[in-house]
Amino acid sequence: MRWATETDRNNCCIIAAHFAFCASATATAFLGLRVSTLNTVFLQRCGFCSLFTLACLTGEASLHAEEAQLGTIETHASSPQTLNRPGYQFFSRTDIERRFANLSEFLSQVNGIQVQQLSGLGNPALISIRGATAQQTKVLINGIESTDAQNGGYDLNQLPISQIESIEISQDGSSNGYADRAIGGTINIITRKTKSNSQLGIQAGSYGTYRASLSQQAARNINIQLEHEQSNNNYLYPVASPAFDSQNRNNKEALNNAGFSRQSVQVNSGSEELTARLRLSQQKKNIPDYYRNHPDNNAYLSERNAVLELNGEQSLSSMQQQWRIGHSQRFENFRNTLGLIGLSQNDNRYRYEKNYLSASNIKTWAQWQHRVDLNFSEETYRSDYRLDNDSKRCLTPQGNCDAFSFQRSTNIGSQLNWNSKSQQQQAYIDIYRQNTSDISRQRYAIADGSTQSDAFIGAAIGYLWYSDHSDWSLTWKRAARIPTLYERYGNHGLFLSNPDLQQEISNTLTLNNLWRITEKTQISASVFYRDLDNAIVPVYDARGIGRYENTSQATLTGVEWNAAYCADYWFGTLSGSHYDSLTTSEIRSFDEKKLPGTYHTSLKASTGFNISKHHIESSVEYSDDLYIDRSNLIEGEARALINLSYRYQATDHEAGLRMINISNNRFLDFTNRPTTGREWLIFLNTRF
């Protein structure tokens, strides 16, 4: 066969390579081919060579980049129509770091997102999108799912804002560069790049809160980011039965043993085509005695984290490829040597490890774009209860049991996008298959333990239409949530296992609309309906022994809206989310109830003025209709917040003051405990 031109030959090679990638990825996922051996060997070697790799990438990768002159793969569109629209939003680093102290504070301002955070710095901050639970919401770090298989969820405040480059939020199954395959929605956090300006940030605030961050360009292609934060968290709390004055119930006292501290370092190195990221962090969170506030309480939870990641990007004509391989570790230690909280003394160790591999290939021709992606991960969990004499043999049901858990997950997907020649219409379809296999056993048992496998085929279909004054989109998404290892296998003690626990499956239909009334005014609205099967809930018997079961189905109907006006010196926004939910269950106490853990009504407003170098912003939030439990016996309090901030902005310097909850409203949080109340923070940032 003769080639008409050299271009024809190149195009054929590109197409052949694209479909070869598709075929190999498909075989891996559907035929169950083993890829873990190569992955494991590579990661073991990387563990010893991480610092050497970071240094070597500086010279070698940049040399290859200059020789090849390959383009960069953009993971988000630049068109205003797709950059920010109902169902998808993109935020740059400048949108975040100048206005917010941490990630949870920023996300709580986004309509349709609720942050479930306990009071005080260092406590977990979980996220809910469009009424979904934290386990039904995915948080990605550079496109890799960050939730652990053992417990699910992700603490938003683990990653400091100073180490974030951008954030993408997808709620309806569509995205610009990755697929949203979660029941509620997906948040993709992109970390800082190698080429970043040097920056120093200092903050000080109420309750002994201090933060300091430094981003420094150490060499041509090496960037180092350092972060330290701490807080005493000694806010006034109504103690139910004070340790030395038990009759003075609900007396407000400064919390003892509530402090928190964290240090982290992140190193990025490489070129546009090949980069490496190393992140190390350690933290310690003291755990207060909320019931008695005993001054001798010394309980704490310490944590050490390490992440090593290699990323590659190549672009050739109309084909783009990305890959990512990494290893993460987390060590936790819960110590309660005096036994002043809980039922006994504790010295518990927990270890989490994860190996992951991600690859994608994008082929573009004419008005079409085809994407295929493969995600593979292996996770292990080990527990060690050092003060429990029976933890190794596990003969006492009331005691703790040393456990080992393992999960392997493979996800293969294919997405096809079409754009009209006029760029006024867009359609997409995303189909993927997820296979998961796991095992759990007593850590020192001879038996193989319990095993379980899950398979799920999900999909998303969408049609988008753009005009000069309005955008419309209609999407459908089918997604699932695999049970966590704890939900399926319990703790080998009073919380029993349920190997037959099934995955939650949802179908969501969404209609989005955006009206551009004038150049400075726009209104958007989203209406969605979700049905959920096999809802996973904890069920307890009369002895107090429990396990997770699939007990109910649920429906959720929601309306979210936003109105915004932006002039040269003033802006204003008004938004709201309104949900109506209903659960049906064979268990009478769960039947015909509202979904717990989410505010069914939420209203937010913000305004700001820009006068020369002075910036003033204020925001108001009111949320209500919260239920703490599935039986709806405990109703949460309404959440009302008024925040105010001032910022002086020069070319390379800024300073200001933030006031959180200036009305000092002490409402109850998601755990039904009083919140911190009024907080303040002064900050200074400089770039050099």
Residue pairs with C-beta under 8 A, 6 or more apart in sequence:
3 9
3 12
10 317
11 317
11 318
14 316
14 317
14 318
14 319
14 363
15 363
17 319
18 319
18 361
18 363
18 370
18 372
21 321
21 359
21 361
21 372
22 361
22 372
22 414
25 359
25 372
25 373
25 374
25 412
26 372
26 412
27 33
28 35
28 374
28 376
28 410
28 412
29 374
29 410
29 411
29 412
29 433
29 435
30 412
30 433
32 410
32 435
35 357
35 376
36 355
36 376
36 378
36 408
39 325
39 355
39 357
39 376
39 378
40 355
40 378
42 325
43 308
43 325
43 326
43 327
43 355
46 53
46 308
46 310
46 327
47 308
47 327
50 276
50 278
50 308
51 278
53 276
53 310
54 222
54 267
54 269
54 276
54 278
55 222
55 269
57 221
57 269
57 270
57 271
57 274
57 275
57 276
58 219
58 220
58 221
58 222
58 269
58 270
61 221
61 270
61 271
61 273
61 274
61 275
62 220
62 221
62 270
62 271
64 271
64 273
64 274
65 271
65 272
65 273
65 274
68 273
70 272
70 273
70 313
70 314
70 315
70 316
71 315
72 272
72 313
72 315
73 313
73 315
73 320
73 321
73 322
73 362
74 177
75 143
75 168
75 176
75 177
75 178
75 190
76 83
76 90
76 166
76 168
76 176
76 177
77 83
77 176
79 423
81 466
81 471
82 88
82 176
82 426
83 90
83 176
84 90
85 471
85 473
85 512
85 514
85 524
86 172
86 471
86 473
86 512
86 513
86 514
86 524
86 525
86 526
86 560
87 170
87 171
87 172
87 174
87 473
87 475
87 510
87 512
87 526
88 168
88 169
88 170
88 171
88 172
88 174
88 175
88 176
89 110
89 168
89 169
90 166
90 167
90 168
90 169
90 176
91 106
91 166
91 167
91 168
91 169
92 165
92 166
93 164
93 165
93 166
93 192
96 103
96 106
96 161
96 164
96 167
97 161
97 162
97 164
97 201
97 685
98 647
98 649
98 654
98 685
99 106
99 617
99 645
99 647
100 106
100 109
100 161
101 161
101 203
101 211
101 658
101 681
101 683
102 125
102 156
102 157
102 160
102 161
103 125
103 156
103 157
103 159
103 160
103 161
103 164
103 189
104 115
104 117
104 125
104 127
104 156
104 157
105 660
106 161
106 167
107 113
107 115
107 127
107 156
107 187
108 114
108 115
108 621
109 604
109 606
109 619
110 169
111 560
111 561
111 562
111 575
111 576
111 577
111 604
112 129
112 130
112 171
112 185
112 526
112 560
112 577
113 127
113 128
113 129
113 169
114 127
114 128
114 598
114 599
114 602
114 623
115 125
115 126
115 127
115 128
115 156
116 125
116 126
116 127
116 128
116 134
116 597
116 670
117 123
117 124
117 125
117 126
117 156
117 669
117 670
118 124
118 125
118 669
118 670
118 671
118 673
119 235
119 669
119 673
119 674
119 675
119 676
120 207
120 231
120 233
120 235
120 255
120 258
120 260
120 676
121 157
121 207
121 209
121 229
121 231
121 233
121 260
122 157
122 231
122 233
122 260
122 261
122 262
122 283
122 285
123 260
123 285
124 153
124 155
124 157
125 155
125 156
125 157
126 134
126 153
126 154
126 155
126 156
127 134
127 137
127 139
127 154
127 156
127 187
128 134
128 137
128 184
128 597
128 598
129 137
129 169
129 171
129 182
129 184
129 185
129 187
130 171
130 184
130 185
130 528
130 530
130 556
130 558
130 560
130 577
130 579
131 184
131 530
131 556
131 558
131 579
131 581
131 595
131 598
131 600
132 182
132 183
132 184
132 185
133 184
133 597
134 152
134 153
134 154
135 147
135 152
135 153
135 481
135 484
136 182
136 183
136 184
136 481
136 504
136 506
137 182
137 183
137 184
137 185
137 186
137 187
138 145
138 147
138 180
138 181
138 182
138 185
138 186
138 187
139 145
139 146
139 147
139 154
139 156
139 186
139 187
139 189
140 146
140 178
140 186
140 187
140 188
140 189
141 159
141 189
141 191
142 188
142 189
142 190
142 191
142 277
142 309
142 311
142 324
143 178
143 188
143 324
143 358
144 309
144 324
144 326
144 356
144 358
144 375
145 375
145 377
146 154
147 153
147 154
148 330
148 352
148 354
148 379
148 381
149 379
149 381
149 405
149 407
149 409
149 438
149 484
149 485
150 352
150 379
150 381
150 405
150 484
150 485
150 486
151 484
151 485
151 486
152 484
152 487
158 281
158 305
159 189
159 191
160 213
160 227
160 229
160 264
162 192
162 199
162 201
162 213
162 215
162 225
162 227
163 191
163 192
163 225
163 227
163 264
163 266
163 279
164 189
164 190
164 191
164 192
165 190
165 191
165 192
165 193
166 189
166 190
167 187
167 188
167 189
167 190
168 175
168 176
168 177
168 178
168 187
168 188
168 190
169 185
169 186
169 187
169 188
170 178
170 180
170 185
170 186
170 188
171 180
171 184
171 185
171 510
171 526
172 180
172 185
172 462
172 473
172 475
172 477
172 508
172 510
172 512
172 526
172 528
173 179
173 180
173 181
173 430
173 460
173 461
173 462
173 475
173 476
173 477
173 479
173 508
173 510
174 180
174 428
174 460
174 462
174 464
174 473
174 475
175 186
175 188
178 186
178 188
178 373
179 373
179 413
179 415
179 430
179 432
179 460
180 186
180 460
180 477
181 411
181 413
181 430
181 432
181 434
181 458
181 460
181 479
182 479
182 481
183 479
183 480
183 481
183 504
183 506
183 508
183 530
183 532
191 266
191 268
191 277
191 279
192 215
192 223
192 225
192 266
192 268
193 223
193 268
193 275
194 221
194 222
194 223
194 268
194 269
194 270
194 271
194 275
195 217
195 221
195 223
196 215
196 217
196 223
197 215
197 217
197 687
197 688
198 215
198 216
198 217
198 687
198 688
199 213
199 214
199 215
199 685
199 686
199 687
199 688
200 213
200 214
200 215
200 685
200 686
200 688
201 211
201 212
201 213
201 214
201 683
201 684
201 685
201 686
202 211
202 212
202 683
202 684
202 685
203 209
203 210
203 211
203 212
203 681
203 682
203 683
203 684
204 210
204 211
204 681
204 682
205 658
205 679
205 680
205 681
205 682
206 235
206 678
206 679
206 680
206 681
207 231
207 232
207 233
207 234
207 235
207 676
207 679
208 230
208 231
208 232
208 233
208 234
208 259
209 229
209 230
209 231
209 232
209 679
209 681
210 228
210 229
210 230
210 231
211 227
211 228
211 229
212 227
212 228
212 229
213 225
213 226
213 227
213 228
214 224
214 225
214 226
214 227
215 223
215 224
215 225
215 226
216 223
216 224
216 225
216 226
217 223
218 224
221 269
221 270
221 271
222 267
222 268
222 269
223 267
223 268
223 269
224 265
224 266
224 267
225 265
225 266
225 267
225 268
226 264
226 265
227 262
227 263
227 264
227 265
228 261
228 262
228 263
228 264
229 260
229 261
229 262
230 259
230 260
230 261
230 262
231 259
231 260
231 261
232 258
232 259
233 255
233 258
233 259
233 260
233 288
233 676
234 254
234 255
234 256
234 258
234 259
235 254
235 255
235 676
235 677
236 252
236 253
236 254
236 255
236 677
237 252
237 253
237 254
237 255
237 288
237 290
237 293
237 674
238 250
238 251
238 252
238 674
239 250
239 251
239 252
239 253
239 290
239 291
239 292
239 293
240 249
240 250
240 290
240 291
240 292
241 249
241 291
241 292
242 248
242 249
242 251
242 253
242 292
242 293
243 289
243 292
243 293
243 294
243 295
245 251
246 292
253 293
255 288
255 290
255 293
256 288
256 289
256 293
256 294
256 295
256 297
257 286
257 287
257 288
257 289
257 297
257 298
257 299
257 300
258 286
258 288
259 286
260 283
260 284
260 285
260 286
261 283
261 284
262 281
262 282
262 283
262 284
263 281
263 282
263 283
264 279
264 280
264 281
264 282
265 279
265 280
265 281
266 277
266 278
266 279
266 280
267 277
267 278
267 279
268 275
268 276
268 277
269 275
269 276
270 276
270 311
272 313
273 312
273 313
273 314
274 310
274 311
274 312
274 313
275 310
275 311
276 308
276 309
276 310
276 311
277 307
277 308
277 309
277 311
278 306
278 307
278 308
278 309
279 305
279 306
279 307
280 305
280 306
281 303
281 304
281 305
282 302
282 303
282 304
282 305
283 302
283 303
284 300
284 301
284 302
284 303
285 300
285 301
285 302
285 303
286 298
286 299
286 300
287 297
287 299
287 300
287 301
287 336
287 341
288 297
289 297
289 299
289 340
289 341
290 673
292 340
294 340
296 338
296 340
297 338
297 340
297 341
298 335
298 336
298 337
298 338
298 340
299 334
299 335
299 336
299 338
299 340
299 341
299 342
299 346
300 334
300 335
301 332
301 333
301 334
302 332
302 333
302 335
303 330
303 331
303 332
303 333
304 329
304 330
304 331
305 328
305 329
305 330
306 328
306 329
306 330
307 326
307 327
307 328
308 326
308 327
308 328
309 324
309 325
309 326
309 327
310 324
310 325
310 326
311 322
311 323
311 324
312 321
312 322
312 323
312 324
313 320
313 321
313 322
314 320
314 321
314 322
315 321
318 363
318 364
318 365
319 361
319 362
319 363
319 364
320 361
320 362
320 364
321 359
321 360
321 361
321 362
322 358
322 359
322 360
323 357
323 358
323 359
323 360
324 356
324 357
324 358
324 359
325 356
325 357
325 358
326 355
326 356
327 353
327 354
327 355
327 356
328 352
328 353
328 354
328 356
329 351
329 352
329 353
329 354
330 351
330 352
330 353
331 349
331 350
331 351
331 352
332 349
332 350
332 351
332 352
333 347
333 348
333 349
333 350
334 346
334 347
334 348
334 350
335 346
335 347
335 348
336 342
336 344
336 345
336 346
336 347
337 345
337 346
337 347
338 345
339 345
339 346
344 387
345 387
346 385
346 387
347 385
347 386
347 387
348 383
348 384
348 385
348 386
348 400
349 383
349 384
349 386
350 381
350 382
350 383
350 384
351 380
351 381
351 382
351 383
351 384
352 379
352 380
352 381
353 379
353 380
354 377
354 378
354 379
354 380
355 377
355 378
356 375
356 376
356 377
356 378
357 374
357 375
357 376
357 377
358 373
358 374
358 375
358 376
359 373
359 374
360 371
360 372
360 373
360 374
361 371
361 372
361 373
362 369
362 370
362 371
363 369
363 370
363 371
364 370
367 418
367 419
367 420
367 421
368 416
368 417
368 418
369 416
369 417
369 418
369 419
370 414
370 415
370 416
370 417
371 414
371 415
371 416
371 417
372 412
372 413
372 414
372 415
373 411
373 412
373 413
373 414
373 415
374 410
374 411
374 412
375 409
375 410
375 411
375 412
376 409
376 410
376 411
377 408
377 409
378 406
378 407
378 408
378 409
379 406
379 407
379 408
379 409
380 404
380 405
380 406
381 403
381 404
381 405
381 406
381 485
382 402
382 403
382 404
382 405
382 443
383 400
383 401
383 402
383 403
383 443
384 391
384 402
384 443
385 391
385 399
385 400
385 401
385 402
388 399
388 400
390 396
390 399
391 399
391 400
391 401
391 402
392 402
392 443
392 444
393 444
394 401
394 402
394 442
394 445
394 492
394 493
397 493
397 494
397 545
398 493
398 494
399 493
400 491
400 493
401 442
401 443
401 491
401 492
401 493
402 442
402 443
402 444
403 440
403 441
403 442
403 443
403 489
403 491
403 492
404 440
404 441
404 442
404 443
404 449
405 438
405 439
405 440
405 485
405 489
406 438
406 439
406 440
407 436
407 437
407 438
407 439
407 485
408 436
408 437
408 438
409 434
409 435
409 436
409 482
410 434
410 435
410 436
411 432
411 433
411 434
411 435
412 432
412 433
413 430
413 431
413 432
413 433
414 430
414 431
414 432
415 428
415 429
415 430
415 431
416 428
416 429
417 426
417 427
417 428
418 426
418 427
418 428
419 425
419 426
420 426
423 466
424 465
424 466
424 467
425 463
425 464
425 465
425 466
426 462
426 463
426 464
426 465
426 466
427 462
427 463
427 464
428 460
428 461
428 462
429 459
429 460
429 461
429 462
430 459
430 460
430 461
431 457
431 458
431 459
432 457
432 458
432 459
433 455
433 456
433 457
433 458
434 454
434 455
434 456
434 457
434 458
434 480
434 482
435 453
435 454
435 455
436 453
436 454
436 455
436 482
437 451
437 452
437 453
437 454
438 451
438 452
438 453
438 485
438 488
439 448
439 449
439 450
439 451
439 452
440 449
440 450
440 485
440 488
440 489
440 497
441 447
441 448
441 449
441 450
442 449
442 492
450 489
450 497
450 499
452 488
452 499
454 482
454 503
456 480
456 482
456 503
456 505
458 477
458 478
458 479
458 480
459 477
459 478
460 475
460 476
460 477
460 478
461 475
461 476
462 473
462 474
462 475
462 476
463 473
463 474
463 475
464 471
464 472
464 473
465 471
465 472
465 473
468 516
469 515
469 516
469 517
470 513
470 514
470 515
470 516
471 512
471 513
471 514
472 511
472 512
472 513
473 510
473 511
473 512
473 513
474 510
474 511
474 512
475 509
475 510
475 512
476 507
476 508
476 509
476 510
477 506
477 507
477 508
477 510
478 505
478 506
478 507
478 508
479 505
479 506
479 508
480 503
480 504
480 505
480 506
481 503
481 504
481 536
482 503
483 501
483 502
483 503
483 504
483 536
483 548
487 498
487 501
487 536
487 548
488 497
488 498
488 499
488 501
488 548
489 497
489 499
490 496
490 497
490 498
490 547
490 548
494 544
494 545
494 546
495 545
495 546
495 547
496 545
496 546
496 547
497 547
498 547
498 548
498 549
501 536
501 548
501 549
501 550
502 534
502 550
503 534
504 532
504 533
504 534
504 535
504 536
505 532
505 533
505 534
506 530
506 531
506 532
506 533
507 530
507 531
508 528
508 529
508 530
509 528
509 529
509 530
510 526
510 527
510 528
511 526
511 527
511 528
512 524
512 525
512 526
513 524
513 525
513 526
514 522
514 523
514 524
515 522
515 523
515 524
516 522
517 523
520 565
520 566
520 567
521 563
521 564
521 565
522 563
522 564
523 561
523 562
523 563
523 564
524 561
524 562
525 559
525 560
525 561
525 562
526 558
526 559
526 560
526 561
527 558
527 559
528 557
528 558
529 555
529 556
529 557
529 558
530 555
530 556
530 557
530 558
531 553
531 554
531 555
532 553
532 554
532 555
532 556
533 553
534 550
534 553
535 550
535 551
535 552
535 553
535 554
535 583
535 585
536 548
536 549
536 550
537 548
537 549
537 551
537 552
537 590
537 630
538 546
538 547
538 548
538 549
539 546
539 547
539 548
539 549
539 551
539 587
540 546
551 585
551 586
551 587
551 590
552 583
552 584
552 585
552 586
552 587
552 590
552 591
552 630
553 583
553 584
553 585
554 581
554 582
554 583
554 584
554 595
555 581
555 582
556 579
556 580
556 581
556 595
557 579
557 580
557 581
558 577
558 578
558 579
558 580
559 577
559 578
560 575
560 576
560 577
560 578
561 575
561 576
562 573
562 574
562 575
563 573
563 574
563 575
564 571
564 572
564 573
564 574
565 571
565 572
565 573
568 610
569 609
569 610
569 611
570 607
570 608
570 609
570 610
571 607
571 608
572 605
572 606
572 607
572 608
573 604
573 605
573 606
573 607
574 604
574 605
575 603
575 604
575 605
576 601
576 602
576 603
576 604
577 601
577 602
578 600
578 601
578 602
579 598
579 600
579 601
580 600
581 594
581 595
581 598
581 600
582 592
582 593
582 594
583 590
583 591
583 592
583 593
583 594
583 595
583 630
584 591
584 592
585 591
589 630
589 631
590 630
590 631
593 627
593 630
593 631
593 632
594 600
594 625
594 627
594 632
595 627
596 626
596 627
596 628
596 629
596 630
596 632
597 626
597 627
597 628
597 670
598 626
599 623
599 624
599 625
599 626
599 636
599 639
600 624
600 625
600 626
601 623
601 624
601 625
602 621
602 622
602 623
602 624
603 621
603 622
603 623
604 619
604 620
604 621
604 622
605 619
605 620
605 621
606 617
606 618
606 619
606 620
607 617
607 618
607 619
608 615
608 616
608 617
608 618
609 615
609 616
613 648
613 649
613 650
614 646
614 647
614 648
614 649
615 646
615 647
615 648
615 649
615 656
616 644
616 645
616 646
616 647
617 644
617 645
617 647
618 642
618 643
618 644
618 645
619 641
619 642
619 643
620 641
620 642
620 643
621 639
621 640
621 641
622 638
622 639
622 640
622 641
623 638
623 639
623 640
624 638
624 639
626 635
626 636
626 637
626 639
626 670
627 634
627 635
627 636
628 634
628 635
628 636
628 670
628 672
634 672
636 668
636 670
636 672
637 667
637 668
638 667
639 667
640 663
640 665
640 667
641 660
641 661
641 663
641 665
642 661
642 662
642 663
643 658
643 659
643 660
643 661
643 662
644 658
644 659
644 662
645 656
645 657
645 658
645 659
646 656
646 657
647 654
647 655
647 656
648 654
648 655
648 656
652 686
652 687
652 688
653 684
653 685
653 686
653 687
654 683
654 684
654 685
654 686
655 682
655 683
655 684
655 685
656 682
656 683
657 680
657 681
657 682
657 683
658 680
658 681
658 682
658 683
659 678
659 679
659 680
660 678
660 679
660 680
660 681
661 675
661 676
661 677
661 678
661 679
662 678
663 678
664 677
664 678
665 675
665 677
666 674
666 675
666 677
667 674
667 675
668 674
668 675
669 675
